[in-house]
């Protein structure tokens, strides 16, 4: 085997079948020398045997198992200690790498020594592989320089690193912060975009799978992420490379988006009459500085029988509003068909 050029890091926990699909999708990128490093967060299932089956006929697959469960975020951060190649990528165990992902990214990194990472378009899909949107579809393709590149990343880029390949030298002075919890990947990408040039390529590189049982897909984790959110805003305000107006717009948009997510979670809990978790959501909204929204939820919680029609109307309105920002529905259907066919072969 040629000396690996890219380390593909896959932190995993108790998803052996999905892990098998993820590894197969990476190994299909034959044109670039790759090694796959699996970081098992102390799974007590057949995860080890799944990886061993790959290792028997492919020495590109490596395996490390933690002696105890250190948490999802800490597992991702610890994976970076295993990077020994010029480039690396981070992939969740349920995601899928698309053809030519590493080829396109490495070609750009080899030809542009000042570019510190390369991002490709990313399919945002549910666990049934229905394509909901295409991330980074509207970003400026080519090389983006700070500070404009920071705003491009925030406004049009991904909130995940699934379809990104990084130059390993970036880790000398930059590491994700575990204490940021569910915001640790956003913070990492924003800080890099504020300091370094990066390239965006008009090619679909991967599929990010949003599952209901994932960290970011669980309502309780979104509510509990208030501490990480507040720390994220503080860290963005301390970015010396970003003009004050861009910094303020970024924090304003992040706050608004998080409040809307909390409101939607509150609406769902109202429909389920989940008063305990609803009270926690209201408290989080107040802590985040939105007393008007929390007061509205309090009122609806007290008078919930008549509030059901209002809740359903609001949710429908928000859904239609979100659809307007998606890619062309026909384009999504085409990519969904391609993705399902590709996944069926893995």
C-alpha positions as a Markdown table, in Angstrom:
| # | Residue | x | y | z |
|---|---|---|---|---|
| 1 | Unk | 0.0 | 0.0 | 0.0 |
| 2 | Unk | 1.2 | 3.5 | -0.8 |
| 3 | Unk | 1.9 | 5.7 | 2.2 |
| 4 | Unk | -1.5 | 7.2 | 3.3 |
| 5 | Unk | -2.2 | 10.7 | 2.4 |
| 6 | Unk | -5.5 | 11.1 | 4.4 |
| 7 | Unk | -6.6 | 9.8 | 7.8 |
| 8 | Unk | -10.4 | 9.3 | 7.9 |
| 9 | Unk | -11.4 | 9.4 | 11.6 |
| 10 | Unk | -14.6 | 7.7 | 12.6 |
| 11 | Unk | -15.6 | 7.9 | 16.3 |
| 12 | Unk | -18.3 | 5.3 | 17.0 |
| 13 | Unk | -20.5 | 4.0 | 19.7 |
| 14 | Unk | -22.8 | 1.0 | 19.3 |
| 15 | Unk | -23.7 | 1.3 | 15.7 |
| 16 | Unk | -21.9 | -1.7 | 14.1 |
| 17 | Unk | -24.1 | -1.9 | 10.9 |
| 18 | Unk | -23.9 | 1.8 | 10.2 |
| 19 | Unk | -20.2 | 1.8 | 10.9 |
| 20 | Unk | -19.8 | -1.0 | 8.3 |
| 21 | Unk | -21.5 | 1.2 | 5.7 |
| 22 | Unk | -19.4 | 4.2 | 6.6 |
| 23 | Unk | -16.1 | 2.3 | 6.3 |
| 24 | Unk | -17.1 | 0.8 | 3.0 |
| 25 | Unk | -18.0 | 4.2 | 1.6 |
| 26 | Unk | -14.5 | 5.5 | 2.5 |
| 27 | Unk | -12.6 | 2.5 | 1.1 |
| 28 | Unk | -14.4 | 3.0 | -2.2 |
| 29 | Unk | -12.3 | 6.2 | -2.7 |
| 30 | Unk | -9.5 | 4.2 | -4.3 |
| 31 | Unk | -7.7 | 7.0 | -6.1 |
| 32 | Unk | -6.2 | 8.5 | -2.9 |
| 33 | Unk | -4.1 | 6.5 | -0.3 |
| 34 | Unk | -6.3 | 6.5 | 2.8 |
| 35 | Unk | -6.2 | 5.0 | 6.2 |
| 36 | Unk | -9.4 | 4.6 | 8.3 |
| 37 | Unk | -9.0 | 5.1 | 12.1 |
| 38 | Unk | -12.0 | 3.9 | 14.1 |
| 39 | Unk | -12.4 | 5.2 | 17.7 |
| 40 | Unk | -14.7 | 2.9 | 19.6 |
| 41 | Unk | -16.2 | 4.6 | 22.7 |
| 42 | Unk | -16.3 | 1.4 | 24.7 |
| 43 | Unk | -19.1 | -0.3 | 22.8 |
| 44 | Unk | -20.3 | -3.5 | 24.3 |
| 45 | Unk | -21.5 | -5.1 | 21.1 |
| 46 | Unk | -20.1 | -6.5 | 17.8 |
| 47 | Unk | -18.3 | -3.2 | 16.8 |
| 48 | Unk | -14.9 | -4.8 | 17.4 |
| 49 | Unk | -15.7 | -7.8 | 15.2 |
| 50 | Unk | -17.1 | -5.6 | 12.4 |
| 51 | Unk | -13.8 | -3.7 | 12.3 |
| 52 | Unk | -11.7 | -6.9 | 12.6 |
| 53 | Unk | -13.5 | -8.3 | 9.5 |
| 54 | Unk | -12.2 | -5.4 | 7.5 |
| 55 | Unk | -8.7 | -5.7 | 9.0 |
| 56 | Unk | -8.4 | -9.3 | 7.8 |
| 57 | Unk | -8.3 | -8.2 | 4.2 |
| 58 | Unk | -7.4 | -4.5 | 4.3 |
| 59 | Unk | -4.6 | -3.1 | 6.4 |
| 60 | Unk | -5.8 | 0.5 | 5.9 |
| 61 | Unk | -8.3 | 0.0 | 8.7 |
| 62 | Unk | -7.1 | 0.7 | 12.2 |
| 63 | Unk | -9.0 | 0.3 | 15.5 |
| 64 | Unk | -8.8 | 1.8 | 19.0 |
| 65 | Unk | -11.2 | 1.1 | 21.9 |
| 66 | Unk | -11.4 | 3.4 | 24.9 |
| 67 | Unk | -11.5 | 1.6 | 28.2 |
| 68 | Unk | -14.6 | 3.5 | 29.2 |
| 69 | Unk | -17.2 | 5.7 | 27.5 |
| 70 | Unk | -15.7 | 9.2 | 27.5 |
| 71 | Unk | -18.6 | 10.9 | 25.8 |
| 72 | Unk | -19.3 | 11.6 | 22.2 |
| 73 | Unk | -17.6 | 15.0 | 22.0 |
| 74 | Unk | -14.5 | 13.9 | 23.9 |
| 75 | Unk | -14.3 | 10.9 | 21.5 |
| 76 | Unk | -14.2 | 13.1 | 18.5 |
| 77 | Unk | -11.5 | 15.4 | 20.0 |
| 78 | Unk | -9.4 | 12.4 | 21.1 |
| 79 | Unk | -9.5 | 11.1 | 17.5 |
| 80 | Unk | -7.3 | 13.9 | 16.4 |
| 81 | Unk | -4.4 | 12.4 | 18.3 |
| 82 | Unk | -4.3 | 9.6 | 15.8 |
| 83 | Unk | -3.6 | 11.8 | 12.8 |
| 84 | Unk | -0.2 | 11.0 | 11.3 |
| 85 | Unk | -0.9 | 11.9 | 7.6 |
| 86 | Unk | -0.7 | 15.3 | 5.8 |
| 87 | Unk | -4.6 | 15.5 | 5.7 |
| 88 | Unk | -7.5 | 14.2 | 7.7 |
| 89 | Unk | -11.3 | 14.2 | 7.8 |
| 90 | Unk | -13.9 | 13.5 | 10.5 |
| 91 | Unk | -16.9 | 11.3 | 9.9 |
| 92 | Unk | -19.7 | 10.2 | 12.1 |
| 93 | Unk | -20.4 | 6.4 | 12.1 |
| 94 | Unk | -23.7 | 6.8 | 10.4 |
| 95 | Unk | -22.6 | 9.2 | 7.6 |
| 96 | Unk | -21.6 | 8.2 | 4.0 |
| 97 | Unk | -18.7 | 9.4 | 1.9 |
| 98 | Unk | -19.6 | 9.9 | -1.8 |
| 99 | Unk | -17.4 | 9.0 | -4.8 |
| 100 | Unk | -14.4 | 11.3 | -5.5 |
| 101 | Unk | -14.6 | 13.1 | -2.2 |
| 102 | Unk | -11.0 | 12.6 | -1.2 |
| 103 | Unk | -9.8 | 12.9 | -4.8 |
| 104 | Unk | -11.3 | 16.3 | -5.3 |
| 105 | Unk | -10.2 | 17.6 | -1.9 |
| 106 | Unk | -6.6 | 16.4 | -2.0 |
| 107 | Unk | -6.2 | 17.7 | -5.5 |
| 108 | Unk | -7.1 | 21.2 | -4.2 |
| 109 | Unk | -4.9 | 20.9 | -1.1 |
| 110 | Unk | -1.9 | 19.7 | -3.2 |
| 111 | Unk | -2.3 | 22.6 | -5.7 |
| 112 | Unk | -3.0 | 25.4 | -3.1 |
| 113 | Unk | -0.5 | 25.3 | -0.3 |
| 114 | Unk | -2.1 | 28.3 | 1.5 |
| 115 | Unk | -5.5 | 26.6 | 1.7 |
| 116 | Unk | -5.9 | 25.0 | 5.1 |
| 117 | Unk | -9.1 | 23.0 | 4.5 |
| 118 | Unk | -11.4 | 22.1 | 1.6 |
| 119 | Unk | -15.2 | 21.8 | 1.9 |
| 120 | Unk | -17.5 | 20.1 | -0.6 |
| 121 | Unk | -21.3 | 20.2 | -0.9 |
| 122 | Unk | -23.0 | 17.8 | 1.6 |
| 123 | Unk | -26.3 | 16.0 | 1.4 |
| 124 | Unk | -28.4 | 16.6 | 4.6 |
| 125 | Unk | -30.5 | 13.4 | 5.0 |
| 126 | Unk | -32.7 | 11.6 | 7.5 |
| 127 | Unk | -32.1 | 8.1 | 8.7 |
| 128 | Unk | -34.2 | 6.7 | 5.8 |
| 129 | Unk | -31.8 | 8.6 | 3.4 |
| 130 | Unk | -34.4 | 11.1 | 2.3 |
| 131 | Unk | -32.5 | 14.2 | 1.1 |
| 132 | Unk | -33.8 | 17.3 | 3.0 |
| 133 | Unk | -31.3 | 19.8 | 1.6 |
| 134 | Unk | -27.8 | 20.3 | 0.2 |
| 135 | Unk | -25.4 | 22.0 | 2.5 |
| 136 | Unk | -22.9 | 24.6 | 1.1 |
| 137 | Unk | -24.9 | 24.8 | -2.1 |
| 138 | Unk | -24.8 | 28.6 | -2.2 |
| 139 | Unk | -21.3 | 29.2 | -0.8 |
| 140 | Unk | -18.8 | 31.0 | -3.0 |
| 141 | Unk | -16.8 | 28.3 | -4.8 |
| 142 | Unk | -13.1 | 28.7 | -5.1 |
| 143 | Unk | -10.8 | 30.1 | -2.4 |
| 144 | Unk | -12.3 | 32.2 | 0.4 |
| 145 | Unk | -10.1 | 34.5 | 2.5 |
| 146 | Unk | -10.8 | 36.0 | 5.9 |
| 147 | Unk | -12.7 | 37.9 | 7.0 |
| 148 | Unk | -15.2 | 37.5 | 4.1 |
| 149 | Unk | -14.6 | 33.8 | 4.2 |
| 150 | Unk | -15.9 | 33.7 | 7.8 |
| 151 | Unk | -19.2 | 35.2 | 6.7 |
| 152 | Unk | -19.5 | 32.9 | 3.7 |
| 153 | Unk | -18.9 | 29.9 | 6.1 |
| 154 | Unk | -21.5 | 31.1 | 8.6 |
| 155 | Unk | -24.1 | 32.1 | 6.1 |
| 156 | Unk | -23.8 | 29.4 | 3.4 |
| 157 | Unk | -21.4 | 26.8 | 4.8 |
| 158 | Unk | -22.1 | 23.6 | 6.7 |
| 159 | Unk | -22.5 | 23.4 | 10.5 |
| 160 | Unk | -20.7 | 20.1 | 10.4 |
| 161 | Unk | -17.3 | 18.8 | 9.1 |
| 162 | Unk | -18.6 | 15.7 | 7.3 |
| 163 | Unk | -17.7 | 16.9 | 3.8 |
| 164 | Unk | -14.4 | 18.7 | 4.8 |
| 165 | Unk | -10.8 | 17.6 | 4.5 |
| 166 | Unk | -8.3 | 19.5 | 6.7 |
| 167 | Unk | -4.6 | 20.0 | 6.4 |
| 168 | Unk | -3.1 | 18.3 | 9.5 |
| 169 | Unk | -0.8 | 21.2 | 10.3 |
| 170 | Unk | -3.9 | 23.1 | 11.4 |
| 171 | Unk | -3.9 | 21.1 | 14.6 |
| 172 | Unk | -0.7 | 22.6 | 15.9 |
| 173 | Unk | -2.5 | 25.7 | 17.1 |
| 174 | Unk | -6.2 | 24.7 | 16.8 |
| 175 | Unk | -8.2 | 22.1 | 18.6 |
| 176 | Unk | -12.0 | 21.7 | 19.2 |
| 177 | Unk | -13.1 | 22.6 | 22.7 |
| 178 | Unk | -14.8 | 19.8 | 24.6 |
| 179 | Unk | -16.6 | 22.2 | 27.0 |
| 180 | Unk | -18.6 | 23.6 | 24.1 |
| 181 | Unk | -20.6 | 20.4 | 24.0 |
| 182 | Unk | -22.8 | 20.2 | 20.9 |
| 183 | Unk | -21.4 | 23.5 | 19.5 |
| 184 | Unk | -17.8 | 22.2 | 19.4 |
| 185 | Unk | -17.7 | 21.5 | 15.7 |
| 186 | Unk | -19.3 | 24.9 | 14.8 |
| 187 | Unk | -16.8 | 26.7 | 17.0 |
| 188 | Unk | -13.9 | 24.9 | 15.4 |
| 189 | Unk | -15.1 | 25.7 | 11.8 |
| 190 | Unk | -15.8 | 29.3 | 12.6 |
| 191 | Unk | -12.4 | 29.9 | 14.2 |
| 192 | Unk | -10.6 | 28.3 | 11.3 |
| 193 | Unk | -12.6 | 30.4 | 8.7 |
| 194 | Unk | -11.7 | 33.5 | 10.7 |
| 195 | Unk | -7.9 | 32.8 | 10.5 |
| 196 | Unk | -7.2 | 30.8 | 7.3 |
| 197 | Unk | -8.1 | 30.7 | 3.6 |
| 198 | Unk | -10.2 | 27.7 | 2.7 |
| 199 | Unk | -11.6 | 26.4 | -0.6 |
| 200 | Unk | -15.1 | 25.4 | -1.6 |
| 201 | Unk | -15.7 | 22.9 | -4.4 |
| 202 | Unk | -18.9 | 22.4 | -6.4 |
| 203 | Unk | -19.1 | 18.7 | -5.9 |
| 204 | Unk | -21.1 | 16.6 | -3.5 |
| 205 | Unk | -18.6 | 14.9 | -1.2 |
| 206 | Unk | -20.6 | 13.2 | 1.6 |
| 207 | Unk | -24.0 | 12.6 | 3.1 |
| 208 | Unk | -24.7 | 13.9 | 6.7 |
| 209 | Unk | -27.3 | 11.6 | 8.3 |
| 210 | Unk | -29.4 | 13.4 | 11.0 |
| 211 | Unk | -30.9 | 10.6 | 13.2 |
| 212 | Unk | -33.5 | 11.1 | 15.9 |
| 213 | Unk | -31.2 | 9.2 | 18.4 |
| 214 | Unk | -28.1 | 11.2 | 17.6 |
| 215 | Unk | -26.7 | 13.9 | 19.9 |
| 216 | Unk | -27.8 | 16.8 | 17.8 |
| 217 | Unk | -31.1 | 15.2 | 17.0 |
| 218 | Unk | -32.2 | 14.7 | 20.6 |
| 219 | Unk | -34.3 | 17.5 | 22.0 |
| 220 | Unk | -32.9 | 17.2 | 25.6 |
| 221 | Unk | -29.4 | 17.6 | 24.3 |
| 222 | Unk | -30.4 | 20.8 | 22.3 |
| 223 | Unk | -31.9 | 22.2 | 25.5 |
| 224 | Unk | -28.9 | 21.2 | 27.7 |
| 225 | Unk | -26.5 | 22.9 | 25.2 |
| 226 | Unk | -27.3 | 26.3 | 26.6 |
| 227 | Unk | -23.9 | 26.6 | 28.3 |
| 228 | Unk | -22.1 | 25.7 | 25.1 |
| 229 | Unk | -24.1 | 28.2 | 23.1 |
| 230 | Unk | -23.4 | 31.1 | 25.5 |
| 231 | Unk | -19.7 | 30.1 | 25.4 |
| 232 | Unk | -19.8 | 30.0 | 21.5 |
| 233 | Unk | -21.2 | 33.5 | 21.3 |
| 234 | Unk | -18.4 | 34.7 | 23.7 |
| 235 | Unk | -15.7 | 33.1 | 21.7 |
| 236 | Unk | -17.0 | 34.6 | 18.4 |
| 237 | Unk | -17.1 | 38.1 | 20.0 |
| 238 | Unk | -13.4 | 37.5 | 20.9 |
| 239 | Unk | -12.3 | 36.8 | 17.4 |
| 240 | Unk | -9.8 | 39.6 | 16.7 |
| 241 | Unk | -9.7 | 38.8 | 12.9 |
| 242 | Unk | -13.4 | 39.5 | 12.4 |
| 243 | Unk | -14.9 | 43.0 | 11.9 |
| 244 | Unk | -17.3 | 44.1 | 14.7 |
| 245 | Unk | -20.3 | 44.3 | 12.3 |
| 246 | Unk | -19.8 | 40.7 | 11.0 |
| 247 | Unk | -19.3 | 39.5 | 14.6 |
| 248 | Unk | -22.6 | 41.1 | 15.8 |
| 249 | Unk | -24.6 | 39.8 | 12.8 |
| 250 | Unk | -23.2 | 36.3 | 13.4 |
| 251 | Unk | -24.1 | 36.2 | 17.0 |
| 252 | Unk | -27.6 | 37.7 | 16.3 |
| 253 | Unk | -28.4 | 35.0 | 13.7 |
| 254 | Unk | -27.1 | 32.2 | 16.0 |
| 255 | Unk | -29.2 | 33.4 | 18.9 |
| 256 | Unk | -32.3 | 33.7 | 16.7 |
| 257 | Unk | -31.8 | 30.3 | 15.2 |
| 258 | Unk | -31.4 | 28.7 | 18.6 |
| 259 | Unk | -34.4 | 30.4 | 20.1 |
| 260 | Unk | -36.5 | 29.2 | 17.1 |
| 261 | Unk | -35.3 | 25.7 | 17.7 |
| 262 | Unk | -36.2 | 25.9 | 21.4 |
| 263 | Unk | -39.6 | 27.3 | 20.6 |
| 264 | Unk | -40.2 | 24.3 | 18.2 |
| 265 | Unk | -39.1 | 21.9 | 20.9 |
| 266 | Unk | -41.5 | 23.6 | 23.3 |
| 267 | Unk | -44.3 | 23.3 | 20.8 |
| 268 | Unk | -43.6 | 19.6 | 20.4 |
| 269 | Unk | -43.6 | 19.1 | 24.1 |
| 270 | Unk | -46.9 | 21.0 | 24.4 |
| 271 | Unk | -48.5 | 18.7 | 21.9 |
| 272 | Unk | -47.2 | 15.7 | 23.9 |
| 273 | Unk | -48.2 | 17.4 | 27.2 |
| 274 | Unk | -44.7 | 16.9 | 28.4 |
| 275 | Unk | -44.8 | 19.4 | 31.2 |
| 276 | Unk | -41.5 | 18.5 | 32.9 |
| 277 | Unk | -39.4 | 18.9 | 29.8 |
| 278 | Unk | -41.4 | 21.9 | 28.7 |
| 279 | Unk | -40.6 | 23.7 | 32.0 |
| 280 | Unk | -36.9 | 23.0 | 31.3 |
| 281 | Unk | -37.2 | 24.4 | 27.8 |
| 282 | Unk | -38.9 | 27.6 | 29.1 |
| 283 | Unk | -36.1 | 28.0 | 31.7 |
| 284 | Unk | -33.5 | 27.7 | 28.9 |
| 285 | Unk | -35.2 | 30.3 | 26.8 |
| 286 | Unk | -35.3 | 32.7 | 29.7 |
| 287 | Unk | -31.6 | 32.0 | 30.4 |
| 288 | Unk | -30.9 | 32.7 | 26.7 |
| 289 | Unk | -32.5 | 36.1 | 27.0 |
| 290 | Unk | -35.9 | 35.7 | 25.4 |
| 291 | Unk | -38.6 | 36.3 | 28.0 |
| 292 | Unk | -41.3 | 37.0 | 25.4 |
| 293 | Unk | -41.1 | 33.5 | 23.9 |
| 294 | Unk | -40.8 | 31.8 | 27.2 |
| 295 | Unk | -43.9 | 33.8 | 28.5 |
| 296 | Unk | -45.8 | 32.7 | 25.4 |
| 297 | Unk | -45.0 | 29.0 | 26.1 |
| 298 | Unk | -45.9 | 29.5 | 29.8 |
| 299 | Unk | -49.3 | 30.8 | 28.7 |
| 300 | Unk | -49.9 | 28.0 | 26.2 |
| 301 | Unk | -48.8 | 25.4 | 28.9 |
| 302 | Unk | -51.5 | 26.8 | 31.3 |
| 303 | Unk | -54.2 | 26.9 | 28.6 |
| 304 | Unk | -53.0 | 24.0 | 26.4 |
| 305 | Unk | -56.4 | 22.6 | 25.2 |
| 306 | Unk | -57.3 | 25.6 | 23.2 |
| 307 | Unk | -53.7 | 26.2 | 22.1 |
| 308 | Unk | -53.4 | 23.0 | 19.9 |
| 309 | Unk | -54.8 | 24.6 | 16.7 |
| 310 | Unk | -52.3 | 27.6 | 17.2 |
| 311 | Unk | -49.4 | 25.2 | 17.7 |
| 312 | Unk | -50.3 | 23.2 | 14.6 |
| 313 | Unk | -50.7 | 26.4 | 12.5 |
| 314 | Unk | -47.3 | 27.7 | 13.7 |
| 315 | Unk | -45.5 | 24.4 | 12.9 |
| 316 | Unk | -47.0 | 24.2 | 9.4 |
| 317 | Unk | -46.0 | 27.9 | 8.8 |
| 318 | Unk | -42.4 | 27.2 | 9.9 |
| 319 | Unk | -42.3 | 24.1 | 7.8 |
| 320 | Unk | -43.4 | 25.9 | 4.6 |
| 321 | Unk | -41.0 | 28.7 | 5.4 |
| 322 | Unk | -38.1 | 26.2 | 5.6 |
| 323 | Unk | -39.0 | 24.6 | 2.3 |
| 324 | Unk | -38.5 | 27.9 | 0.5 |
| 325 | Unk | -34.8 | 27.8 | 1.5 |
| 326 | Unk | -34.2 | 24.3 | 0.2 |
| 327 | Unk | -32.7 | 23.3 | -3.0 |
| 328 | Unk | -34.9 | 22.7 | -6.0 |
| 329 | Unk | -37.2 | 19.7 | -5.0 |
| 330 | Unk | -36.4 | 18.0 | -8.3 |
| 331 | Unk | -32.7 | 18.2 | -7.6 |
| 332 | Unk | -33.2 | 16.7 | -4.1 |
| 333 | Unk | -35.1 | 13.8 | -5.6 |
| 334 | Unk | -32.3 | 13.2 | -8.1 |
| 335 | Unk | -29.7 | 13.1 | -5.4 |
| 336 | Unk | -31.9 | 11.0 | -3.1 |
| 337 | Unk | -32.2 | 8.4 | -5.9 |
| 338 | Unk | -28.4 | 8.5 | -6.4 |
| 339 | Unk | -27.7 | 8.2 | -2.7 |
| 340 | Unk | -30.0 | 5.3 | -2.1 |
| 341 | Unk | -28.6 | 3.4 | -5.1 |
| 342 | Unk | -25.0 | 4.1 | -3.9 |
| 343 | Unk | -25.8 | 3.0 | -0.3 |
| 344 | Unk | -27.5 | -0.2 | -1.5 |
| 345 | Unk | -24.1 | -1.2 | -3.0 |
| 346 | Unk | -22.2 | -0.7 | 0.2 |
